[in-house]
Amino acid sequence: MTECLIVAVGSTRRPKLDAVRDALALMGARLSPGPADASDAPRIELLGIEVPSGVRHTPFSREDTMLGARQRAEALLRMAGEKHEPWKFFVGLEGGIDIVNAAPDRLVLLQNWAYVTDGIGPGSFGQSGSVMLPEALARQVVDGGVELSQAIDEYAGKRGIRDGEGAWGILTDGLITRRDAFRIAVINAFAPFLNRNRRSAPGRIAM
């Protein structure tokens, strides 16, 4: 019988869920505990549940963005334990900015982070990479306290950008969307689970 893996995601936002769905489609059989075989790829069910991040709407540091992703995944893990749900993986996603003071400049970098745990072993973080916010947008968000989702709508002259291409899409002229960035973060966060069979193999890596 084909194995069914239920992956719980701590959001109901379409770009986030689509990103996880895209990542899982690429990983497929690699998530099975045995040797990867496309013919034995598990059936994957995606479950989106809105849970709090425990951090501000637009985190202002890499540490807070990572913390928000982790706390979303851990909230799902607690929920599964309380309700005795058979969820296999717990995914938290968070977008935020990292402020780097590279004198004489202040760099404000948009980043997406993912955190994945199976509730058994150590969890894992993955990052999307970074894109720099223009100074006008950075001043509005960092200095003016405007939420990024509102600021990017005003900057681009559109509405509801975070549920579409996201700030990523606006800043890269559509080459990398919010969905794309989160997909990369999710794949990177799943890396230890993709390589667990290799990690458990005998022998040592020559240095």
ABEGO torsion letter per residue (X at the ends): XBBBBBBBBABABAAAAAAAAAAAAAAEAAABABBBBAAABBBBBBBBBBBBAGBBABBABAAAAAAAAAAAAAAAAAAAAAAGBABABBBBBBBBBBBBBBOABBBBBBBBBBBBBAGABBBBBBBAEBBBBBAAAAAAAAAAGBBAAAAAAAAAGBBGAAABAEAAAAAAGGABBAAAAAAAAAAAAAAAAAAAAAAABBEBBBX
